[in-house]
Amino acid sequence: MTRFPTLSSPIQIGNMVLKNRMMTTSMSPGHGYVDDEGGPTPRMLHYLQERAAGQTALICQTVAFFYRRPGFGHPLPFAYNDRHLNGLKKMADAVKPAGAFLIGQPWAVHDWKPSDEEEEKPWGPSNVVILKGMTPFTPMKKEHIEIFKEQMVRCARTLQKAGWDGVEVMAGVGGILNRFISPATNNRTDEYGGSLENRCRLTVEVIQAIRKACGPDFAILCRWSPIEYVKGIQEGMDVEQSLAVVPYLERAGIDMHNLAIGWHESSVPLTTKDIPDGHWSWVSEKIKQVAKKPVATGYRETDPFIMEQILKQGKADLIAGLRYNIADPEFVRKVIEDRPEDINMCICCCRCLDDVVSEGKPLEYCGVNPRLGAELDQPFKPVERVKRVMVIGSGPGGLSAAKTAAERGHQVTIYERGPRIGGCLVMSAIFSPMYERLKNYYQTYLKKHPEIKVKLHTKVTPELVDAIKPDAVIVAVGGHPVSLDVPGSKGKHVVQSHDFLEMLNGKPPKKPGLFNKVMWNCGSVFLRFFYTPQLARTFMSLSHWPLGKRIAIIGGGLPGCELGKEMMKHNRELTIFEERKKIGWDVGGSDRFHIRSAFKKSPHVTLNAQTKVTRINETGVFAENQEGHEYFTPADTVTVTLGFEKNMELVDALKSRVKEIYAVGDCIEPARMADATKAGYRAAIHL
């Protein structure tokens, strides 16, 4: 018996019988995955193989349906004539042995060009601009529309000849076809504008032309956006209006609706961790009221229990997502085998989306999965010589290193100075609850793999290393918190970011004042034995200790923003100080706008960028703005969240004692969680 009977059950989509109800949405991993000729590299094939082997039923891959100059934009596999058949066949062959189906999505999201000689640029039905500073769309004339349709059909025929199982027509997320459908961007007066039927006409004609060219056995999916969250010449589509779109698409010949929420330009959060898992299934539930074809829901589907619930309640027929599959290629297999506790669940840090979509970088980093990018170029091999490996620190970098080294066959022992594993995750999970997923994953993994020994309450010294005599040491002790050196910065109401971690580790920070001493000591004793992130959050909501009603946050980077977001939920009055030009300067692109927007809209948050804190007293903070004027802000608590700096003291002390030593994570280069996860993996691979 399984707890996921619906999620694990087969479903027919057109001529395809999927073995389960989990598919990936489209994306091109980018540089390193595609060569200069538009063909797949071994890295791309390994990426596809891993996910097919993990029992993903349907894989959707973005492809180029027109010539794209090498080095221009994000590289995509070419799929527009017979010269590309060999590479496309390799991609099909990578997934077919595992029983997966492969479909291609011709990339028609932002730019296009009607001929090889032209440059790519934004095209659409009209030249409407929906965002300040946005490049106006070039209006498509009738001859451009015909070329566009011909290119789409040629791409579909090429995929079919290469052994792919279908095509997905992209008519969502603000792409070219979406711009025709939306009243916000379509002010045409010909047969492609005006009424809904006219605005849907180009999408319908593309689907009809592909069906005529490829026949009834070639699957046609349509990815479209029933709700847009954009404004142009008028509001974009909403769900009630979109109910009337469904019959147009189905009569045209699609086999499935794959729903995308909003546009890339939407101003509301769509995919961030602030959106609860399964939230957007209300949209697919609405569409299913009128749809006769299967409906897939996507965006923020990362929890298998919620996925199962969505399907069981009839809100959707399939789960379409990408990040859950990037985080753990074995996600689907673990669901089918009823092993949800073994899933390395996405923590919604959005590093993958930030790099690929926002920055145009390749898919190399994930907060929980290091095997992306160059790591896919080499098979995961067992070691020839077993080594005794000492991993110092149990944060994301240390745990990644320990797991990887052990799976390769080394004898691994983790040394953690605190009472529990997790390192910075122990504290971060309080202010960003998604991080608890990674902590829980490693706790489960270590319970199931007792061959990895764990030594808690153990501070590693050079003398201890001398006594143990390991063959190799991986140091992952984290960075030093950047301190604030101004008058009053050691005051009793000043809290450093690591003060929380020390208390959670059972080592109360030394603070002046009897009340502080009693509370920090009692808190450290209690949390040493009874800590959970939820308990800590509950305590903060009920108590104004250790963070008072009025909080001054010194440092407006990622740590300060995450603290601010959490404390907004607990009705605190916040003032954020940052010396740089922007609050949230190092927050990922997916979150940055929404975090700033939430701060700006709140009457309880004051933002002070380009501001330097000059001194602190018992009642608040003195700061100097960019004009050199000093002002005072009252505060009950002052928190210092300036990030981290290198912490190489232990590494330097051990260099002469150990032949093989690696430093990973914040201790050598403070960065994001994904960087530490990958650094730990790489160190273990080099052993």
C-alpha positions as CSV (number, residue, x, y, z in Angstrom):
1,M,0.0,0.0,0.0
2,T,1.1,3.5,-0.7
3,R,0.1,6.9,0.8
4,F,0.1,8.3,-2.8
5,P,-2.3,6.1,-4.8
6,T,-3.6,8.9,-7.1
7,L,-0.2,10.5,-7.7
8,S,1.3,7.0,-8.5
9,S,-1.6,6.0,-10.9
10,P,-1.4,6.1,-14.7
11,I,-3.2,8.5,-16.9
12,Q,-3.7,8.8,-20.7
13,I,-2.7,12.1,-22.4
14,G,-3.5,11.8,-26.1
15,N,-1.7,8.7,-27.3
16,M,0.6,8.6,-24.3
17,V,-0.1,6.5,-21.2
18,L,1.9,8.0,-18.4
19,K,2.9,5.6,-15.7
20,N,2.2,8.3,-13.0
21,R,0.9,11.8,-12.7
22,M,4.1,13.8,-12.3
23,M,5.8,15.7,-15.1
24,T,8.4,18.4,-15.4
25,T,7.6,21.8,-16.9
26,S,9.9,23.1,-19.6
27,M,13.3,24.8,-19.1
28,S,16.6,24.8,-20.8
29,P,19.5,24.3,-18.4
30,G,21.6,26.6,-20.6
31,H,25.4,27.0,-21.1
32,G,27.3,23.7,-20.8
33,Y,24.1,21.7,-21.6
34,V,23.9,22.8,-25.3
35,D,26.8,23.1,-27.7
36,D,27.5,25.9,-30.2
37,E,25.6,23.9,-32.9
38,G,22.5,23.7,-30.8
39,G,23.0,20.1,-29.9
40,P,22.8,18.4,-26.5
41,T,26.1,17.9,-24.6
42,P,26.7,14.8,-22.5
43,R,25.7,17.0,-19.5
44,M,22.2,17.5,-20.9
45,L,21.9,13.8,-21.6
46,H,22.9,12.9,-18.1
47,Y,20.5,15.5,-16.7
48,L,17.6,13.9,-18.6
49,Q,18.7,10.3,-17.8
50,E,18.8,11.0,-14.1
51,R,15.2,12.3,-14.1
52,A,13.9,9.6,-16.3
53,A,15.6,6.9,-14.2
54,G,13.9,8.6,-11.2
55,Q,10.6,7.6,-12.8
56,T,9.4,11.0,-13.9
57,A,6.5,10.1,-16.3
58,L,6.7,13.1,-18.7
59,I,9.6,15.4,-19.3
60,C,9.1,18.7,-21.1
61,Q,12.2,20.4,-22.7
62,T,12.4,23.8,-24.1
63,V,13.7,24.0,-27.7
64,A,14.5,26.7,-30.3
65,F,12.1,26.8,-33.2
66,F,14.2,29.3,-35.2
67,Y,17.9,30.0,-35.6
68,R,19.6,31.5,-32.6
69,R,23.1,32.9,-33.0
70,P,25.6,31.1,-30.7
71,G,26.5,33.2,-27.7
72,F,23.3,35.2,-27.9
73,G,20.9,34.7,-25.0
74,H,20.2,31.5,-23.2
75,P,21.3,28.5,-25.3
76,L,18.5,26.1,-26.3
77,P,18.6,22.8,-28.3
78,F,17.9,23.5,-31.9
79,A,14.8,21.8,-33.3
80,Y,13.8,23.4,-36.6
81,N,15.2,21.2,-39.4
82,D,16.6,17.8,-40.1
83,R,20.2,18.9,-39.3
84,H,19.1,18.6,-35.7
85,L,17.7,15.2,-35.8
86,N,20.8,13.4,-34.5
87,G,21.0,15.5,-31.3
88,L,17.3,15.4,-30.7
89,K,17.3,11.6,-31.1
90,K,20.0,11.3,-28.4
91,M,17.7,13.3,-26.1
92,A,14.8,10.9,-26.8
93,D,17.1,7.9,-26.3
94,A,18.2,9.3,-22.9
95,V,14.7,9.0,-21.5
96,K,12.9,6.2,-23.4
97,P,14.7,3.2,-21.7
98,A,13.3,4.3,-18.3
99,G,9.8,4.5,-19.7
100,A,9.5,8.3,-19.7
101,F,7.9,10.4,-22.4
102,L,9.6,13.5,-23.9
103,I,7.9,16.5,-25.4
104,G,9.3,19.7,-26.7
105,Q,8.2,23.3,-26.1
106,P,9.2,25.7,-28.9
107,W,10.5,28.7,-27.0
108,A,8.2,31.6,-27.8
109,V,8.3,33.5,-24.5
110,H,10.1,36.8,-25.0
111,D,11.9,37.4,-28.3
112,W,11.5,36.1,-31.8
113,K,12.8,36.7,-35.3
114,P,11.1,35.9,-38.6
115,S,14.4,35.2,-40.5
116,D,17.9,34.0,-39.8
117,E,19.4,37.3,-40.7
118,E,17.4,39.4,-38.2
119,E,18.2,40.0,-34.6
120,E,15.9,38.6,-31.9
121,K,13.6,41.2,-30.3
122,P,10.2,41.3,-28.5
123,W,7.3,40.8,-30.9
124,G,3.6,40.8,-30.2
125,P,0.2,41.8,-31.4
126,S,0.7,45.5,-30.6
127,N,3.4,47.8,-29.3
128,V,1.8,48.1,-25.8
129,V,4.2,48.6,-22.9
130,I,3.0,47.2,-19.5
131,L,6.1,48.0,-17.5
132,K,8.1,51.2,-17.2
133,G,11.3,50.9,-19.2
134,M,10.1,47.8,-21.1
135,T,11.1,47.6,-24.7
136,P,7.9,48.0,-26.8
137,F,6.8,44.9,-28.7
138,T,7.1,45.0,-32.5
139,P,3.6,44.5,-33.9
140,M,3.3,41.3,-36.1
141,K,1.9,41.9,-39.6
142,K,0.0,39.1,-41.4
143,E,3.2,37.9,-43.1
144,H,4.9,37.6,-39.7
145,I,2.0,35.6,-38.4
146,E,2.3,33.2,-41.2
147,I,6.0,32.8,-40.8
148,F,5.5,32.2,-37.0
149,K,3.0,29.4,-37.7
150,E,5.2,27.8,-40.3
151,Q,8.2,27.8,-37.9
152,M,6.1,26.2,-35.1
153,V,4.9,23.5,-37.4
154,R,8.4,22.8,-38.8
155,C,9.7,22.4,-35.2
156,A,6.9,20.0,-34.3
157,R,7.6,17.9,-37.4
158,T,11.3,17.9,-36.5
159,L,10.6,16.7,-33.0
160,Q,8.3,14.0,-34.3
161,K,10.9,12.7,-36.7
162,A,13.4,12.6,-33.9
163,G,11.2,10.2,-31.9
164,W,9.8,12.8,-29.4
165,D,6.3,12.1,-28.2
166,G,4.7,15.5,-28.5
167,V,4.9,19.3,-28.4
168,E,3.8,21.9,-26.0
169,V,2.5,25.2,-27.4
170,M,3.5,28.0,-25.1
171,A,0.6,30.4,-24.8
172,G,1.3,31.6,-21.2
173,V,3.6,33.6,-18.9
174,G,3.5,36.7,-21.2
175,G,4.9,35.0,-24.3
176,I,4.0,36.0,-27.8
177,L,0.8,33.9,-28.0
178,N,-0.2,35.1,-24.5
179,R,0.2,38.7,-25.7
180,F,-2.3,38.0,-28.4
181,I,-4.8,36.4,-26.0
182,S,-4.5,39.1,-23.3
183,P,-6.6,42.3,-23.6
184,A,-3.8,44.0,-21.7
185,T,-1.4,43.8,-24.7
186,N,-3.7,43.3,-27.7
187,N,-5.3,46.4,-29.2
188,R,-5.5,45.1,-32.8
189,T,-8.7,45.7,-34.8
190,D,-8.3,42.9,-37.4
191,E,-9.3,39.2,-37.0
192,Y,-6.5,38.7,-34.4
193,G,-7.8,41.4,-32.0
194,G,-10.9,42.6,-30.3
195,S,-13.1,39.7,-29.2
196,L,-11.8,36.7,-27.2
197,E,-12.3,34.5,-30.2
198,N,-10.1,36.8,-32.3
199,R,-7.4,37.1,-29.6
200,C,-7.3,33.3,-29.3
201,R,-7.1,32.9,-33.1
202,L,-3.3,32.7,-33.5
203,T,-3.0,30.1,-30.7
204,V,-5.8,28.1,-32.2
205,E,-4.3,28.2,-35.7
206,V,-0.9,27.1,-34.4
207,I,-2.5,24.1,-32.7
208,Q,-4.6,23.2,-35.7
209,A,-1.6,23.5,-38.1
210,I,0.5,21.2,-35.8
211,R,-2.3,18.6,-35.6
212,K,-2.7,18.6,-39.3
213,A,1.0,18.2,-40.0
214,C,1.8,15.6,-37.2
215,G,-1.4,13.6,-37.1
216,P,-3.6,12.3,-34.2
217,D,-0.9,10.2,-32.4
218,F,1.5,13.2,-31.7
219,A,0.6,14.7,-28.4
220,I,-0.2,18.5,-28.3
221,L,-0.2,20.2,-24.9
222,C,-0.9,23.8,-24.3
223,R,0.7,25.8,-21.5
224,W,-1.3,28.9,-20.9
225,S,-2.1,31.4,-18.1
226,P,-5.7,31.6,-17.0
227,I,-4.8,34.4,-14.6
228,E,-2.2,37.0,-15.6
229,Y,-1.8,39.7,-12.9
230,V,-0.8,42.4,-15.4
231,K,-2.2,45.7,-16.5
232,G,-1.8,47.3,-20.0
233,I,-4.4,49.0,-22.1
234,Q,-6.8,47.2,-19.7
235,E,-6.6,44.5,-17.1
236,G,-5.2,41.1,-18.1
237,M,-7.2,37.9,-18.1
238,D,-8.7,36.5,-14.9
239,V,-9.9,33.0,-14.3
240,E,-13.6,33.7,-15.0
241,Q,-12.8,35.1,-18.4
242,S,-10.4,32.3,-19.1
243,L,-13.1,29.7,-18.7
244,A,-14.2,30.7,-22.2
245,V,-10.7,30.0,-23.6
246,V,-10.9,26.3,-22.7
247,P,-13.3,25.2,-25.6
248,Y,-11.3,27.1,-28.2
249,L,-8.1,25.2,-27.3
250,E,-9.9,21.9,-27.0
251,R,-11.7,22.2,-30.4
252,A,-8.3,23.2,-31.9
253,G,-7.0,19.8,-30.9
254,I,-5.0,19.9,-27.6
255,D,-4.6,16.8,-25.4
256,M,-3.9,18.6,-22.1
257,H,-4.0,22.0,-20.4
258,N,-0.8,22.8,-18.6
259,L,-1.6,25.9,-16.5
260,A,0.9,28.6,-15.7
261,I,0.1,31.3,-13.2
262,G,0.8,34.9,-14.1
263,W,3.4,36.4,-16.4
264,H,7.1,36.8,-15.8
265,E,6.3,40.5,-15.5
266,S,3.6,40.0,-12.8
267,S,4.0,42.1,-9.7
268,V,2.6,39.5,-7.2
269,P,4.6,36.6,-5.8
270,L,4.0,33.4,-7.8
271,T,6.8,30.9,-7.0
272,T,8.5,32.1,-3.8
273,K,8.5,30.2,-0.5
274,D,5.9,32.7,0.9
275,I,3.3,31.0,-1.4
276,P,2.0,27.8,0.3
277,D,2.3,24.5,-1.4
278,G,-0.7,23.8,-3.5
279,H,-2.0,27.4,-3.4
280,W,-2.5,27.8,-7.1
281,S,-4.5,24.6,-7.5
282,W,-7.6,26.8,-7.1
283,V,-7.0,27.9,-10.6
284,S,-6.8,24.4,-12.1
285,E,-9.9,23.5,-10.1
286,K,-11.8,26.3,-11.8
287,I,-10.6,25.3,-15.3
288,K,-11.5,21.7,-14.7
289,Q,-15.2,22.8,-14.3
290,V,-15.3,23.3,-18.0
291,A,-12.4,21.3,-19.4
292,K,-12.9,17.9,-21.1
293,K,-9.2,17.3,-21.5
294,P,-6.8,16.6,-18.5
295,V,-5.6,19.6,-16.6
296,A,-2.1,20.0,-15.0
297,T,-1.5,22.3,-12.1
298,G,1.9,23.9,-11.5
299,Y,3.8,26.5,-9.5
300,R,4.6,25.7,-5.8
301,E,3.9,22.0,-5.9
302,T,6.8,20.5,-3.9
303,D,5.2,18.4,-1.1
304,P,4.0,14.9,-2.2
305,F,1.2,14.9,0.4
306,I,-0.3,18.1,-0.9
307,M,0.2,16.9,-4.5
308,E,-1.8,13.7,-3.6
309,Q,-4.5,15.8,-1.9
310,I,-4.9,18.1,-5.0
311,L,-5.4,15.1,-7.3
312,K,-7.7,13.2,-4.9
313,Q,-9.9,16.3,-4.4
314,G,-10.2,16.6,-8.2
315,K,-8.5,20.0,-8.4
316,A,-6.2,18.7,-11.2
317,D,-5.3,15.6,-13.1
318,L,-1.5,15.9,-13.1
319,I,1.2,17.8,-11.2
320,A,3.5,19.8,-13.4
321,G,6.6,21.2,-11.7
322,L,10.3,21.7,-12.1
323,R,12.0,22.6,-8.9
324,Y,10.8,19.5,-7.0
325,N,12.5,17.5,-9.8
326,I,15.7,19.6,-9.8
327,A,16.0,19.2,-6.1
328,D,15.6,15.4,-6.1
329,P,15.7,13.5,-9.4
330,E,14.5,10.5,-7.5
331,F,11.4,12.3,-6.2
332,V,8.9,10.3,-8.2
333,R,10.5,7.0,-7.4
334,K,10.4,7.7,-3.7
335,V,6.7,8.7,-4.0
336,I,5.9,5.4,-5.8
337,E,7.9,3.4,-3.2
338,D,6.1,5.3,-0.4
339,R,9.3,6.8,1.0
340,P,8.5,10.5,1.3
341,E,10.8,10.9,4.3
342,D,13.7,10.2,1.9
343,I,12.8,13.0,-0.5
344,N,15.3,15.8,-0.6
345,M,12.5,18.4,-0.9
346,C,12.9,21.7,-2.6
347,I,13.3,24.6,-0.1
348,C,12.1,27.2,-2.5
349,C,15.2,29.3,-2.3
350,C,14.7,30.0,-6.0
351,R,18.5,29.8,-6.7
352,C,17.8,27.7,-9.9
353,L,15.2,30.2,-11.2
354,D,17.3,33.2,-10.2
355,D,20.3,31.9,-12.1
356,V,18.6,30.6,-15.2
357,V,15.6,33.0,-15.7
358,S,16.8,36.2,-14.0
359,E,20.5,36.1,-14.7
360,G,20.8,34.0,-17.8
361,K,23.3,31.7,-16.1
362,P,23.3,27.9,-16.5
363,L,21.6,25.5,-14.1
364,E,24.4,24.8,-11.7
365,Y,23.2,25.5,-8.2
366,C,20.4,24.2,-6.1
367,G,20.1,24.7,-2.3
368,V,19.8,21.0,-1.7
369,N,21.1,19.2,-4.8
370,P,24.8,19.7,-5.8
371,R,24.7,17.4,-8.8
372,L,24.0,20.0,-11.5
373,G,26.3,21.6,-14.0
374,A,29.8,20.2,-14.1
375,E,29.0,17.6,-11.6
376,L,26.8,15.8,-14.2
377,D,29.8,15.4,-16.5
378,Q,31.3,12.7,-14.3
379,P,29.6,9.5,-13.2
380,F,29.3,9.0,-9.4
381,K,32.0,6.4,-8.7
382,P,32.9,4.5,-5.6
383,V,36.4,5.1,-4.2
384,E,39.4,2.8,-4.9
385,R,40.9,3.5,-1.5
386,V,38.8,3.9,1.6
387,K,39.8,6.9,3.8
388,R,38.8,7.8,7.3
389,V,37.2,11.2,6.9
390,M,36.6,13.8,9.6
391,V,33.9,16.3,8.8
392,I,33.9,19.3,11.2
393,G,30.6,21.1,11.2
394,S,27.1,19.9,10.3
395,G,25.7,22.7,8.3
396,P,24.6,22.3,4.7
397,G,28.3,22.1,3.5
398,G,29.4,19.6,6.1
399,L,26.3,17.4,5.7
400,S,26.6,17.4,1.9
401,A,30.3,16.5,2.2
402,A,29.6,13.7,4.7
403,K,26.7,12.1,2.7
404,T,28.7,12.2,-0.5
405,A,31.9,10.8,1.0
406,A,30.0,8.0,2.7
407,E,28.1,7.1,-0.5
408,R,31.4,6.8,-2.3
409,G,32.6,4.3,0.4
410,H,34.7,6.4,2.8
411,Q,34.4,6.0,6.6
412,V,32.9,9.3,7.8
413,T,32.5,10.9,11.2
414,I,30.7,14.2,11.7
415,Y,31.8,16.4,14.6
416,E,29.3,19.0,15.8
417,R,30.0,21.3,18.7
418,G,26.3,21.8,19.4
419,P,23.6,19.4,20.7
420,R,22.0,18.7,17.2
421,I,23.0,18.6,13.6
422,G,22.2,21.4,11.2
423,G,24.6,24.2,11.9
424,C,23.1,27.4,10.6
425,L,20.0,25.5,9.5
426,V,19.0,25.3,13.2
427,M,18.7,29.0,13.4
428,S,17.7,29.8,9.8
429,A,14.7,27.4,10.0
430,I,13.2,29.8,12.6
431,F,13.1,32.7,10.2
432,S,12.7,30.8,7.0
433,P,10.6,27.6,7.8
434,M,11.3,26.0,4.5
435,Y,14.9,25.3,5.6
436,E,13.6,22.8,8.1
437,R,12.9,20.5,5.2
438,L,16.7,20.1,4.6
439,K,17.4,19.7,8.3
440,N,14.8,16.9,8.5
441,Y,16.1,15.2,5.4
442,Y,19.6,14.9,6.8
443,Q,18.3,13.8,10.2
444,T,16.4,11.0,8.5
445,Y,19.3,10.1,6.3
446,L,21.7,9.8,9.2
447,K,19.3,7.6,11.1
448,K,19.0,5.3,8.1
449,H,22.8,5.3,7.6
450,P,24.4,4.6,11.0
451,E,27.7,3.9,9.2
452,I,28.1,7.7,9.3
453,K,29.1,8.4,12.8
454,V,28.0,11.6,14.5
455,K,29.8,13.2,17.5
456,L,27.7,15.9,19.1
457,H,28.8,18.3,21.8
458,T,32.3,18.0,20.4
459,K,34.5,21.0,19.7
460,V,37.3,20.0,17.4
461,T,40.8,21.2,18.4
462,P,44.2,20.5,16.8
463,E,44.9,18.1,19.7
464,L,41.7,16.1,19.0
465,V,42.7,15.8,15.3
466,D,46.2,14.6,16.4
467,A,44.6,12.0,18.5
468,I,42.2,10.7,15.9
469,K,44.7,10.8,13.0
470,P,42.1,11.0,10.1
471,D,43.2,10.5,6.5
472,A,41.3,13.6,5.5
473,V,39.5,16.5,7.1
474,I,36.7,18.6,5.7
475,V,36.2,21.9,7.7
476,A,32.7,23.3,7.4
477,V,32.4,25.4,10.6
478,G,30.7,28.4,9.1
479,G,31.8,32.0,9.0
480,H,32.3,34.6,11.7
481,P,29.4,37.0,12.0
482,V,30.4,40.5,10.9
483,S,30.2,42.6,14.1
484,L,29.2,46.2,14.5
485,D,31.9,48.3,16.0
486,V,30.3,51.5,17.2
487,P,29.7,53.0,20.7
488,G,27.0,51.0,22.5
489,S,27.2,47.9,20.2
490,K,27.8,45.7,23.3
491,G,24.7,46.9,25.0
492,K,22.3,44.5,26.8
493,H,19.6,45.0,24.1
494,V,22.0,44.4,21.2
495,V,21.5,40.9,19.6
496,Q,24.0,39.4,17.1
497,S,22.8,36.8,14.7
498,H,24.9,34.1,16.3
499,D,23.5,34.9,19.7
500,F,20.5,32.8,18.7
501,L,22.6,30.0,17.4
502,E,24.7,29.9,20.6
503,M,21.6,29.8,22.7
504,L,20.2,27.0,20.6
505,N,23.5,25.1,21.1
506,G,23.1,25.4,24.9
507,K,25.8,28.1,25.2
508,P,24.2,31.4,26.3
509,P,25.8,34.5,25.0
510,K,27.3,36.8,27.6
511,K,25.0,39.8,27.9
512,P,25.1,42.6,30.5
513,G,22.2,42.9,33.0
514,L,20.7,40.4,35.5
515,F,17.5,39.9,33.5
516,N,19.4,39.1,30.3
517,K,21.6,36.7,32.1
518,V,18.7,34.8,33.6
519,M,16.7,34.7,30.3
520,W,19.6,33.7,28.0
521,N,20.7,31.0,30.4
522,C,17.2,29.6,31.0
523,G,16.4,29.8,27.3
524,S,19.6,28.0,26.4
525,V,18.9,25.1,28.8
526,F,15.3,24.8,27.7
527,L,16.0,24.9,23.9
528,R,18.9,22.6,24.2
529,F,16.5,19.8,25.0
530,F,13.1,20.9,23.5
531,Y,14.0,23.0,20.5
532,T,11.9,23.1,17.3
533,P,11.8,26.0,14.9
534,Q,8.0,26.2,15.4
535,L,8.4,26.4,19.2
536,A,10.9,29.3,18.7
537,R,8.5,31.1,16.4
538,T,5.6,30.6,18.8
539,F,7.7,32.0,21.7
540,M,8.6,35.1,19.7
541,S,4.9,35.7,18.9
542,L,3.9,35.5,22.5
543,S,6.9,37.2,24.1
544,H,8.9,40.4,23.5
545,W,12.1,38.7,24.5
546,P,14.8,38.5,23.2
547,L,13.3,40.7,20.4
548,G,11.3,43.6,21.7
549,K,8.3,45.4,20.2
550,R,10.5,48.0,18.4
551,I,13.4,46.4,16.5
552,A,16.2,48.1,14.7
553,I,17.8,45.7,12.2
554,I,21.3,46.7,11.3
555,G,22.0,45.1,7.9
556,G,19.5,45.0,5.0
557,G,21.0,42.0,3.2
558,L,19.5,38.5,3.1
559,P,19.8,37.8,6.9
560,G,18.2,41.1,7.8
561,C,15.4,40.7,5.3
562,E,14.6,37.2,6.4
563,L,14.5,38.4,10.1
564,G,12.3,41.4,9.0
565,K,9.9,39.2,7.1
566,E,9.4,36.9,10.1
567,M,9.1,39.7,12.6
568,M,6.4,41.4,10.5
569,K,4.2,38.3,11.2
570,H,4.7,39.0,15.0
571,N,3.5,42.6,14.9
572,R,6.8,44.2,15.5
573,E,7.8,47.8,14.6
574,L,10.8,47.5,12.4
575,T,13.5,49.9,11.2
576,I,16.1,48.5,8.7
577,F,19.4,50.2,8.3
578,E,21.7,49.4,5.3
579,E,24.8,51.3,4.1
580,R,24.4,50.1,0.5
581,K,22.0,51.7,-2.0
582,K,19.4,49.0,-1.8
583,I,17.7,47.0,0.9
584,G,17.9,43.4,-0.1
585,W,20.9,43.9,-2.3
586,D,22.0,40.2,-2.1
587,V,18.5,38.7,-2.0
588,G,17.7,36.4,-5.0
589,G,15.9,38.0,-8.0
590,S,12.7,35.9,-7.4
591,D,12.3,37.3,-3.9
592,R,13.9,40.7,-4.0
593,F,11.1,42.8,-5.5
594,H,8.4,41.1,-3.3
595,I,10.4,41.5,-0.1
596,R,11.0,45.2,-0.8
597,S,7.4,45.7,-1.8
598,A,6.1,44.1,1.4
599,F,8.4,46.3,3.5
600,K,7.4,49.5,1.7
601,K,3.7,48.7,1.9
602,S,3.8,47.9,5.6
603,P,3.1,50.9,8.0
604,H,5.2,49.1,10.6
605,V,8.5,49.0,8.6
606,T,10.9,51.9,7.9
607,L,13.7,51.4,5.4
608,N,16.9,53.4,5.7
609,A,19.2,52.6,2.8
610,Q,22.5,54.5,2.3
611,T,22.6,55.0,6.0
612,K,25.4,54.3,8.5
613,V,24.7,53.5,12.2
614,T,27.0,55.7,14.3
615,R,26.1,54.8,17.9
616,I,23.6,53.0,20.0
617,N,22.3,53.8,23.4
618,E,19.7,52.1,25.7
619,T,16.8,53.7,24.0
620,G,17.7,53.4,20.3
621,V,20.0,54.0,17.4
622,F,21.8,57.0,16.0
623,A,22.4,56.9,12.3
624,E,23.8,59.2,9.5
625,N,22.2,59.5,6.1
626,Q,23.9,60.1,2.8
627,E,23.7,63.8,3.3
628,G,25.6,63.5,6.6
629,H,22.7,64.3,8.8
630,E,22.5,62.3,12.0
631,Y,19.1,61.3,13.4
632,F,17.7,59.0,16.2
633,T,15.4,56.0,15.9
634,P,14.0,54.5,19.1
635,A,14.3,50.8,19.5
636,D,13.8,48.2,22.3
637,T,16.1,45.7,20.6
638,V,19.0,46.3,18.1
639,T,19.8,43.3,15.9
640,V,23.0,43.0,14.0
641,T,22.6,41.1,10.7
642,L,25.6,42.1,8.7
643,G,26.3,38.6,7.3
644,F,29.5,36.6,7.7
645,E,33.2,36.8,7.0
646,K,35.8,34.1,6.6
647,N,36.7,31.8,9.5
648,M,39.9,30.0,8.6
649,E,41.5,29.7,12.0
650,L,40.9,26.0,12.4
651,V,41.9,25.3,8.8
652,D,45.2,27.1,9.3
653,A,45.9,25.3,12.6
654,L,45.3,21.9,10.9
655,K,47.3,22.4,7.7
656,S,50.5,21.1,9.2
657,R,48.8,18.2,10.9
658,V,46.7,16.6,8.1
659,K,47.9,15.7,4.6
660,E,44.5,16.2,3.0
661,I,42.3,19.1,4.2
662,Y,39.4,21.0,2.6
663,A,37.5,24.1,3.7
664,V,33.9,24.4,2.5
665,G,31.0,26.8,2.9
666,D,31.0,30.1,4.7
667,C,34.3,29.5,6.6
668,I,36.2,30.0,3.3
669,E,33.7,32.0,1.2
670,P,30.5,33.3,2.7
671,A,27.7,32.9,0.2
672,R,24.3,31.2,-0.2
673,M,23.2,27.8,0.9
674,A,23.5,26.3,-2.6
675,D,27.2,27.3,-2.7
676,A,27.9,25.5,0.6
677,T,26.0,22.4,-0.6
678,K,28.0,22.2,-3.8
679,A,31.3,22.9,-2.1
680,G,30.8,20.1,0.3
681,Y,30.0,17.7,-2.5
682,R,33.0,18.8,-4.5
683,A,35.3,18.3,-1.5
684,A,34.0,14.7,-1.0
685,I,34.5,13.9,-4.7
686,H,38.1,15.0,-4.5
687,L,38.9,12.7,-1.6
